[in-house]
Amino acid sequence: MAYCILVIDDEEEARESIQRRLRREGYQVETAPSQEEGIQRIRDAKDSYDLVITDMLMEQANSGVEVLRASVQRDLFTEVIVLTAYGNVSNAVECMKQGAFDYIEKNIPGVDPYDLLVIKVGQALERRKAALGTLRRLERAGLYGPGAVPKA
């Protein structure tokens, strides 16, 4: 199964590095350079993204939260990972309360953020796959409306 991932980051080098790394892992990766463009891509996409990776701080201090909200509004089962260079507990708590899969600091001493991200991406996509599988079983059993399950 080819998963589709959207990476939103206003720093070109970070965005392209994440894209290259995830493509090496076999993922289909699209990018957006801003909160506004990222949210527009989420809304306009033919099929919802399986995973959105977004920077926390772009045009606004809470850009990551806005991207998270747009993702969940489009598809409740799209997983979202929020990245930040300036982590703080209140931002992390807000993201998790809003439904983010994880909140990752880019500058953890002694940790390669790309290695950590690849691990978290795999975990997030497994969670999406499991959730959609459950919905399909409910749909087949007549316990959930037909056509309500997003494409995976």
VENDA-V148777 format. One record per residue. N is the residue number from 1. RES is the residue in one small letter. PHI is phi in whole degrees, 0 to 359 (999 if undefined). OMEGA is omega in whole degrees, 0 to 359 (999 if undefined). Layout:
N:RES:PHI:OMEGA ; N:RES:PHI:OMEGA
//
This chain:
1:m:999:179 ; 2:a:268:178 ; 3:y:276:179 ; 4:c:249:184 ; 5:i:241:174 ; 6:l:249:177 ; 7:v:250:180 ; 8:i:241:179 ; 9:d:202:181 ; 10:d:280:176 ; 11:e:267:185 ; 12:e:303:182 ; 13:e:298:179 ; 14:a:295:181 ; 15:r:301:182 ; 16:e:289:178 ; 17:s:296:178 ; 18:i:296:180 ; 19:q:300:180 ; 20:r:300:183 ; 21:r:297:182 ; 22:l:289:176 ; 23:r:294:176 ; 24:r:299:179 ; 25:e:277:176 ; 26:g:98:181 ; 27:y:269:171 ; 28:q:274:187 ; 29:v:232:173 ; 30:e:247:182 ; 31:t:227:173 ; 32:a:216:185 ; 33:p:270:182 ; 34:s:203:176 ; 35:q:302:183 ; 36:e:301:181 ; 37:e:293:178 ; 38:g:298:179 ; 39:i:296:178 ; 40:q:296:178 ; 41:r:296:177 ; 42:i:300:182 ; 43:r:291:186 ; 44:d:270:184 ; 45:a:299:178 ; 46:k:301:175 ; 47:d:246:181 ; 48:s:293:178 ; 49:y:288:176 ; 50:d:286:183 ; 51:l:212:173 ; 52:v:240:175 ; 53:i:247:184 ; 54:t:228:172 ; 55:d:286:180 ; 56:m:283:188 ; 57:l:247:176 ; 58:m:232:179 ; 59:e:296:182 ; 60:q:231:179 ; 61:a:295:182 ; 62:n:244:180 ; 63:s:305:180 ; 64:g:299:179 ; 65:v:293:179 ; 66:e:295:177 ; 67:v:296:178 ; 68:l:303:180 ; 69:r:299:180 ; 70:a:297:180 ; 71:s:295:182 ; 72:v:290:177 ; 73:q:296:180 ; 74:r:288:183 ; 75:d:207:183 ; 76:l:304:184 ; 77:f:261:172 ; 78:t:291:178 ; 79:e:276:181 ; 80:v:229:173 ; 81:i:245:180 ; 82:v:257:178 ; 83:l:253:176 ; 84:t:209:173 ; 85:a:267:184 ; 86:y:233:185 ; 87:g:292:170 ; 88:n:215:187 ; 89:v:297:182 ; 90:s:295:176 ; 91:n:296:180 ; 92:a:298:180 ; 93:v:297:180 ; 94:e:299:179 ; 95:c:297:181 ; 96:m:292:177 ; 97:k:296:181 ; 98:q:279:175 ; 99:g:109:178 ; 100:a:296:175 ; 101:f:290:180 ; 102:d:200:181 ; 103:y:228:188 ; 104:i:241:173 ; 105:e:277:181 ; 106:k:284:189 ; 107:n:244:177 ; 108:i:276:181 ; 109:p:302:177 ; 110:g:79:181 ; 111:v:239:174 ; 112:d:281:184 ; 113:p:298:180 ; 114:y:286:175 ; 115:d:297:178 ; 116:l:298:180 ; 117:l:298:180 ; 118:v:299:178 ; 119:i:297:182 ; 120:k:294:177 ; 121:v:298:179 ; 122:g:301:179 ; 123:q:295:181 ; 124:a:296:181 ; 125:l:291:175 ; 126:e:295:178 ; 127:r:295:178 ; 128:r:298:180 ; 129:k:301:180 ; 130:a:295:181 ; 131:a:296:180 ; 132:l:292:176 ; 133:g:297:177 ; 134:t:297:179 ; 135:l:297:179 ; 136:r:296:177 ; 137:r:295:177 ; 138:l:296:179 ; 139:e:297:179 ; 140:r:296:180 ; 141:a:278:179 ; 142:g:79:182 ; 143:l:262:182 ; 144:y:214:187 ; 145:g:300:178 ; 146:p:296:178 ; 147:g:79:182 ; 148:a:280:182 ; 149:v:274:178 ; 150:p:294:175 ; 151:k:296:177 ; 152:a:254:999
//
